[in-house]
């Protein structure tokens, strides 16, 4: 997703429980593209919005209000 000069990467997972492996592919892509972890995002079936050192974890029910 493009936001001006920033590119936000979003990956969707079906799990409800966060696992650090959720960011594996995004970290790889971020390394290739030069995108930092602030712009790496996982949408998942859980209910907690979390910001980690690897990126943001976003509940699917909050995707329309998240920025």
N, C-alpha and C positions, 0 to 999 in steps of 0.2 A: 504494500500500500504506500503510495507516495504522498508525502505531506510537505510540499515545498521542496527544499533541498534534501530533506530527510526521507529515508526509505525505512518503513517498519515491516519487519518480517513477522508473519503470523502463521503458526502451525496449530492444527486442531487435533485434540486427543479426546478419546471417548471415556477415559478413566475419571473416577471421582476423587481418587487419592493422588496427591502430588508425588511424583518420583523424579529424582534429579536427572534421570535418563530422558525425561521429556525434552530437554534442551539440547540433546546430543546433535541432532541434525541441524538445528538452528545455529549452534556454536560453529559447526563446520562451515555452514553457509556464510555466517558472519565473518569468519576468517578469510574466506575467498573474496567476499565483497567489500571488506573493510567496514562493515556495520558493527557498531559497538553494542554491548549488552543492553543499554537503555532502549534500544529499538528492536529487541528480540522478544517475541511474545508468544505464549501458548494459551489457547482457549481450551478449557477443559470442563468436565461435567460436575466439578466440585462447586463449593459455595464460598470459598475464601479468595479474595483478591490479595495476591502476594507479590512483592517486589523482591527478587533475589539477586545475588551477584551475577547470575546467569541470564536474567531477564525477568519479565513480568508474567505472572500466572493469572489468567482472567477467567472467572466463571462465565460460561456461555450465556447465562441469564443477564449478565451485566455488559455484554459486548456493545449494546447500542448506546450506553451511557459512558463507557470507558474512553479515555483519551490519554 
